[in-house]
Amino acid sequence: MPIPRLTPSPAAGLALAALLLSGAGAHAQDRGSVNPKPLPPLEHPDAPSTPAKALFGRVTRASSGPAHIYGFYAKGCFAGGEALPMDGPNWQVMRPSRNRMWGTPYLIDFVERLSQKAARVGWPGLLVGDMAQPRGGPMITGHASHQIGIDADVWLTPMPDHRMSRAEREETSATDMVRPDRLDVDPEVWTPTHLQLIKLTAEQPEVERIFVNAAIKKALCREASGRSWMSKVRPMYGHNYHYHIRLACPAGQEDCQPQGAPAATDGCDDLGYWFSDAVLHPKPPKVPPKPKPAMTLAALPSACRAVLKAP
């Protein structure tokens, strides 16, 4: 699997920027529901053309058996998952109505340990956003990745000093860390402790990548350029409200497709693209692009069919 460039190609990048700026997908600030309604049953769930996201998005619990990862972060699934408990000593799960607090035991253990370490650098606790669906796979809304149980979003909003009610978890807005002009972080909300939290996370050996808004990467470069951990922190569209943790494939998971090591540089000399006018203010295409066909089960590792059907 080739290592992605720090900046996407202009055409692909601007298309993705337009999609994200249009508000598509489920983001950290989008409200959940205190009384979520189940999705209606599919008329033809076994049809080859049925989108995989429609199938995995209707699964409400993990499969039985040992944990196993199949495929790549953006094209795969996992068996034997666990749910992160709604509350821990140093974390709380947000937007539980999405039912995306699942992951491999490897990820669950990592989040719990990170929350303990974060308290030592002055972070009051993790507000954990989307991880994965009970068996991974594509999601009906939002992420292209988060499919194999080793990705997690952590809000850049500090955990409050009380256990949040269900309504608070569903309706509280995450804090936008980026200035309205999107050229830098907002000094009213960005603090040195944010840097310490991201630094701490990047220094963990299990972490393969961290995705943040380019303005956050810019702030990190200003305050911590040249540090070896900075090579893991990559700019990405969106991510104003949270940072995305991606773990490396764990040992013994031969069916997990690795992304590969990040570039050795800190990436601070390669940020110009992200602040260009074409990226910050993308013009709509003259001819709207045709939507890509939805991913079906045939596009996923063959084992994902069995994972989906497993008890």
C-alpha positions as CSV (number, residue, x, y, z in Angstrom):
1,M,0.0,0.0,0.0
2,P,1.7,3.3,-1.1
3,I,2.2,6.0,1.4
4,P,-0.2,8.9,0.7
5,R,1.3,12.3,-0.1
6,L,1.1,15.1,2.5
7,T,-1.1,17.0,0.1
8,P,-3.6,15.5,-2.2
9,S,-3.7,16.1,-6.0
10,P,-5.3,19.4,-6.8
11,A,-8.3,17.9,-8.5
12,A,-9.0,15.3,-5.9
13,G,-8.3,17.7,-3.1
14,L,-10.7,20.4,-4.3
15,A,-13.4,17.9,-4.9
16,L,-13.1,16.6,-1.3
17,A,-12.9,20.2,0.0
18,A,-16.1,21.1,-1.8
19,L,-17.8,18.0,-0.4
20,L,-16.7,18.7,3.2
21,L,-17.5,22.4,3.0
22,S,-21.0,21.6,1.7
23,G,-21.8,20.0,5.1
24,A,-22.1,16.4,3.9
25,G,-21.6,13.7,6.4
26,A,-21.9,13.4,10.2
27,H,-19.5,15.8,11.9
28,A,-18.7,16.3,15.6
29,Q,-20.9,19.4,15.8
30,D,-23.9,17.6,14.3
31,R,-26.5,16.8,16.9
32,G,-27.5,13.2,17.7
33,S,-30.9,12.0,19.0
34,V,-32.0,11.1,22.5
35,N,-34.5,8.7,21.0
36,P,-33.0,7.4,17.8
37,K,-35.2,5.4,15.4
38,P,-33.9,2.2,13.9
39,L,-33.3,2.2,10.2
40,P,-36.1,0.5,8.1
41,P,-35.3,-3.0,6.9
42,L,-33.8,-3.3,3.4
43,E,-36.1,-4.7,0.7
44,H,-33.2,-6.6,-1.0
45,P,-30.3,-7.0,1.5
46,D,-28.7,-9.8,-0.5
47,A,-28.7,-8.0,-3.9
48,P,-25.2,-7.5,-5.2
49,S,-25.9,-3.8,-5.8
50,T,-26.9,-3.1,-2.1
51,P,-24.5,-0.6,-0.7
52,A,-22.2,-2.1,2.0
53,K,-22.9,0.9,4.1
54,A,-26.6,0.1,4.2
55,L,-25.7,-3.4,5.5
56,F,-23.1,-2.6,8.1
57,G,-25.0,0.5,9.2
58,R,-27.9,-1.7,10.3
59,V,-25.8,-4.0,12.5
60,T,-26.3,-3.1,16.2
61,R,-23.9,-5.4,17.9
62,A,-20.4,-7.0,17.5
63,S,-19.9,-10.5,16.1
64,S,-18.9,-13.3,18.4
65,G,-15.5,-14.9,18.4
66,P,-11.9,-13.6,18.5
67,A,-11.0,-10.1,17.3
68,H,-9.8,-10.1,13.7
69,I,-9.2,-7.2,11.2
70,Y,-9.8,-7.6,7.5
71,G,-8.7,-5.0,5.0
72,F,-7.7,-1.4,5.0
73,Y,-8.8,1.6,7.0
74,A,-11.1,2.7,4.2
75,K,-12.1,-0.7,2.9
76,G,-12.6,-3.4,5.4
77,C,-14.3,-4.7,8.5
78,F,-13.5,-6.5,11.8
79,A,-14.8,-9.3,14.0
80,G,-14.9,-9.7,17.7
81,G,-15.3,-6.0,18.5
82,E,-16.0,-4.3,21.8
83,A,-17.8,-1.1,22.8
84,L,-16.0,1.6,24.7
85,P,-17.9,2.0,28.0
86,M,-20.0,5.2,28.0
87,D,-18.1,6.5,31.0
88,G,-14.6,6.0,32.4
89,P,-12.4,7.7,34.9
90,N,-11.0,10.0,32.2
91,W,-13.4,9.8,29.3
92,Q,-17.0,10.1,28.1
93,V,-18.6,8.9,24.9
94,M,-20.3,11.5,22.7
95,R,-23.1,11.0,20.2
96,P,-24.0,7.5,21.5
97,S,-27.1,7.5,19.2
98,R,-24.7,6.9,16.3
99,N,-23.6,3.6,17.8
100,R,-20.0,4.2,16.7
101,M,-18.3,3.6,20.0
102,W,-17.0,0.2,18.8
103,G,-13.5,-1.0,18.0
104,T,-11.1,-3.9,18.3
105,P,-10.0,-4.6,21.9
106,Y,-6.6,-3.1,20.7
107,L,-8.3,0.3,20.2
108,I,-10.5,0.1,23.3
109,D,-7.4,-0.6,25.4
110,F,-5.5,2.2,23.7
111,V,-8.2,4.9,24.3
112,E,-8.5,3.9,28.0
113,R,-4.7,4.1,28.5
114,L,-4.5,7.4,26.6
115,S,-7.2,8.9,28.7
116,Q,-5.2,8.1,31.9
117,K,-2.0,9.6,30.4
118,A,-3.8,12.7,29.2
119,A,-4.8,13.6,32.7
120,R,-1.1,13.8,33.6
121,V,-0.5,16.5,31.1
122,G,-3.4,18.6,32.3
123,W,-6.2,17.4,30.0
124,P,-9.3,16.9,32.1
125,G,-10.6,13.9,30.1
126,L,-11.3,12.7,26.6
127,L,-14.6,13.3,24.8
128,V,-14.6,10.4,22.4
129,G,-16.5,10.8,19.2
130,D,-16.8,8.3,16.3
131,M,-14.8,5.2,16.5
132,A,-16.4,2.4,14.4
133,Q,-19.6,0.6,13.9
134,P,-20.1,-2.8,15.7
135,R,-18.5,-4.7,12.9
136,G,-16.8,-1.8,11.1
137,G,-17.4,-1.5,7.4
138,P,-18.5,1.7,5.5
139,M,-20.8,4.1,7.3
140,I,-24.0,5.5,6.0
141,T,-22.9,9.1,6.8
142,G,-19.5,10.7,7.4
143,H,-16.2,8.9,7.3
144,A,-14.6,7.0,4.5
145,S,-12.2,5.3,7.0
146,H,-13.0,4.1,10.5
147,Q,-13.8,0.7,9.0
148,I,-11.4,-1.7,10.7
149,G,-11.7,-0.8,14.3
150,I,-8.5,1.1,14.8
151,D,-9.5,4.7,14.2
152,A,-11.0,7.1,16.8
153,D,-12.0,10.7,16.9
154,V,-11.3,12.7,20.0
155,W,-12.9,16.1,20.5
156,L,-10.7,19.1,21.1
157,T,-13.2,20.2,23.7
158,P,-12.1,19.4,27.2
159,M,-14.3,17.0,29.2
160,P,-16.5,19.0,31.6
161,D,-16.3,18.5,35.4
162,H,-19.5,16.3,35.5
163,R,-21.0,13.3,33.9
164,M,-22.9,14.5,31.0
165,S,-26.6,13.6,30.5
166,R,-27.7,11.7,27.4
167,A,-29.1,15.0,26.1
168,E,-25.8,16.8,26.6
169,R,-23.9,14.1,24.8
170,E,-26.2,14.3,21.9
171,E,-26.7,18.0,21.6
172,T,-23.5,19.7,23.0
173,S,-21.6,21.3,20.2
174,A,-17.9,20.6,19.8
175,T,-15.5,23.6,19.9
176,D,-14.3,25.0,16.6
177,M,-10.5,25.5,17.1
178,V,-10.1,27.4,13.8
179,R,-10.5,31.1,13.1
180,P,-13.4,32.0,10.8
181,D,-10.9,32.9,8.0
182,R,-9.5,29.4,8.4
183,L,-5.9,30.7,8.3
184,D,-4.9,29.9,11.9
185,V,-6.2,28.6,15.2
186,D,-8.6,30.7,17.2
187,P,-6.5,32.1,20.1
188,E,-9.6,32.4,22.2
189,V,-9.9,28.6,22.4
190,W,-6.5,27.1,21.4
191,T,-4.3,26.5,24.5
192,P,-0.8,25.0,25.2
193,T,-2.6,22.0,26.7
194,H,-4.1,21.2,23.2
195,L,-0.6,20.9,21.9
196,Q,0.4,18.7,24.9
197,L,-2.6,16.3,24.2
198,I,-1.8,15.9,20.5
199,K,2.0,15.5,21.3
200,L,1.2,12.9,23.9
201,T,-1.0,11.0,21.5
202,A,1.5,11.1,18.6
203,E,4.3,9.8,20.9
204,Q,2.4,6.6,21.6
205,P,4.1,3.8,19.6
206,E,0.8,2.3,18.4
207,V,-0.2,5.6,16.6
208,E,0.3,5.5,12.8
209,R,-1.3,8.9,11.9
210,I,-3.1,11.8,13.5
211,F,-5.3,14.0,11.3
212,V,-5.9,17.6,12.2
213,N,-7.1,20.8,10.4
214,A,-4.3,22.5,8.5
215,A,-4.6,25.5,10.8
216,I,-4.0,23.3,13.8
217,K,-1.0,21.7,12.1
218,K,0.2,25.3,11.4
219,A,0.0,26.1,15.1
220,L,1.8,22.9,16.0
221,C,4.6,23.8,13.6
222,R,4.9,27.3,15.2
223,E,5.2,25.8,18.6
224,A,6.9,22.4,18.1
225,S,8.5,22.2,14.6
226,G,11.3,19.8,14.2
227,R,10.0,17.3,16.7
228,S,10.0,13.7,15.5
229,W,6.4,13.1,16.6
230,M,5.3,15.8,14.2
231,S,5.8,13.6,11.2
232,K,2.7,11.6,12.3
233,V,0.4,14.7,12.5
234,R,-1.0,15.3,9.0
235,P,-3.3,18.1,7.8
236,M,-6.7,17.1,6.5
237,Y,-9.9,18.8,5.4
238,G,-12.3,19.4,8.2
239,H,-11.0,18.3,11.6
240,N,-11.7,21.7,13.1
241,Y,-13.4,20.2,16.1
242,H,-11.5,16.9,16.8
243,Y,-8.4,15.1,16.0
244,H,-8.4,11.7,14.3
245,I,-6.2,8.9,15.8
246,R,-5.2,6.1,13.5
247,L,-3.4,3.1,15.0
248,A,-1.0,0.9,13.1
249,C,-2.1,-2.6,12.3
250,P,-1.5,-4.7,15.5
251,A,0.9,-7.6,15.6
252,G,-0.6,-10.9,14.5
253,Q,-3.3,-9.4,12.3
254,E,-2.0,-10.5,8.9
255,D,-5.2,-9.5,7.2
256,C,-4.9,-5.9,8.3
257,Q,-3.5,-3.8,5.4
258,P,-1.0,-1.3,6.8
259,Q,-0.8,2.3,5.6
260,G,3.0,2.5,5.9
261,A,5.2,4.8,7.9
262,P,4.8,8.6,7.5
263,A,7.5,10.7,5.9
264,A,10.4,11.5,8.2
265,T,10.0,15.3,8.0
266,D,7.8,17.3,10.3
267,G,5.7,18.5,7.3
268,C,5.9,22.2,8.3
269,D,7.4,23.3,5.0
270,D,4.6,21.8,3.0
271,L,1.5,23.6,4.2
272,G,1.1,26.3,1.5
273,Y,-1.4,24.3,-0.5
274,W,-3.8,24.1,2.4
275,F,-4.0,27.9,2.7
276,S,-4.3,28.7,-1.0
277,D,-7.4,30.5,-2.2
278,A,-8.4,27.5,-4.3
279,V,-8.6,25.4,-1.1
280,L,-10.0,27.9,1.3
281,H,-12.6,29.3,-1.2
282,P,-13.2,26.5,-3.8
283,K,-15.2,27.4,-6.8
284,P,-18.0,25.1,-7.7
285,P,-17.2,23.0,-10.8
286,K,-18.8,24.1,-14.1
287,V,-20.0,20.6,-14.5
288,P,-21.1,18.9,-11.3
289,P,-19.2,15.6,-10.9
290,K,-21.2,12.4,-11.0
291,P,-21.5,10.8,-7.6
292,K,-19.3,7.7,-7.3
293,P,-21.3,4.4,-7.0
294,A,-21.6,3.2,-3.5
295,M,-19.2,0.6,-2.3
296,T,-20.7,-2.9,-2.3
297,L,-19.7,-6.1,-0.4
298,A,-17.8,-7.2,-3.5
299,A,-15.4,-4.3,-3.0
300,L,-14.5,-5.4,0.6
301,P,-12.4,-8.4,1.6
302,S,-14.3,-11.6,1.1
303,A,-14.3,-12.3,4.8
304,C,-16.4,-9.3,5.5
305,R,-19.4,-11.1,4.1
306,A,-19.0,-13.8,6.8
307,V,-18.4,-11.1,9.4
308,L,-21.7,-9.4,8.4
309,K,-23.6,-12.7,8.7
310,A,-22.0,-14.0,11.8
311,P,-24.0,-14.3,15.1
